Amino acid sequence: MKKISVHLSGMNEVVHFVNAINQFECNCDLCCGSYFVDAKSLLGVATLQGSSNTELIIHADSADVLIQSIDQYCC
C-alpha cells in the first residue's frame, strides 16, 4: 500500500485523473479528513475536488507506473 498527496483543482483534472487511475487493476481510494471515496469513481472524486490535504491510497505492492501516470497531480 502506498499513500501520496494529490491536488485536483478543476473538473478537467478530475476527469483526467480518474481516467488515468482506471487504466490499472489495483484498488485506489482518495481520503480527505474522515471522507473516503473510490478513486476510480468520477462522482466520488468530483466531491473532493479542490480539497486540501487529499491523499491517494494505492492498494498494491508495486505502483510506480501508476504514480508516473498521475505525477502532474501529486503534491
C-alpha positions in Angstrom: 0.0 0.0 0.0 1.3 3.5 -0.9 0.0 6.9 0.1 0.5 10.0 -2.0 -0.7 13.6 -1.5 -2.7 14.9 -4.6 -4.5 18.0 -5.6 -7.2 18.3 -8.2 -8.3 21.9 -8.8 -11.0 21.5 -11.6 -13.3 19.1 -13.3 -11.0 18.6 -16.2 -8.2 17.5 -13.8 -10.7 15.2 -12.1 -11.7 13.5 -15.4 -8.1 13.0 -16.5 -7.1 11.7 -13.0 -9.9 9.2 -12.9 -9.2 8.0 -16.5 -5.5 7.5 -15.6 -6.4 5.6 -12.4 -8.9 3.4 -14.3 -6.1 2.1 -16.6 -4.8 0.0 -13.6 -6.4 -3.0 -11.9 -5.5 -2.2 -8.4 -7.9 -0.6 -5.9 -7.3 3.1 -5.1 -9.1 5.4 -2.7 -9.0 9.1 -2.0 -9.0 10.3 1.5 -9.7 13.8 2.8 -10.1 14.1 6.5 -12.7 11.5 7.5 -14.1 11.1 3.9 -13.0 8.2 1.7 -14.1 7.8 -1.9 -13.2 5.3 -4.6 -10.5 7.0 -6.8 -12.0 5.2 -9.8 -15.4 6.9 -9.3 -15.8 10.1 -11.3 -18.6 11.3 -9.0 -16.7 10.4 -5.8 -13.5 12.1 -6.9 -15.5 15.2 -8.0 -16.9 15.6 -4.5 -13.3 16.1 -3.2 -12.0 18.4 -6.0 -10.3 21.5 -4.6 -10.0 20.0 -1.1 -6.6 20.4 0.6 -4.8 17.5 2.2 -6.3 14.9 -0.2 -4.4 11.6 -0.1 -4.4 8.9 -2.7 -4.2 5.4 -1.2 -3.0 2.7 -3.7 -3.7 -0.8 -2.6 -0.9 -2.5 -4.5 2.7 -3.6 -3.8 4.1 -2.0 -6.9 2.6 1.2 -8.1 5.5 3.0 -9.8 3.8 3.1 -13.2 0.5 4.3 -11.8 2.3 7.1 -9.9 4.1 8.2 -13.0 0.8 8.4 -14.9 -0.6 10.8 -12.3 2.6 12.7 -11.5 1.1 16.0 -12.5 -1.5 15.8 -9.7 1.0 14.8 -6.9 2.0 17.5 -4.4 
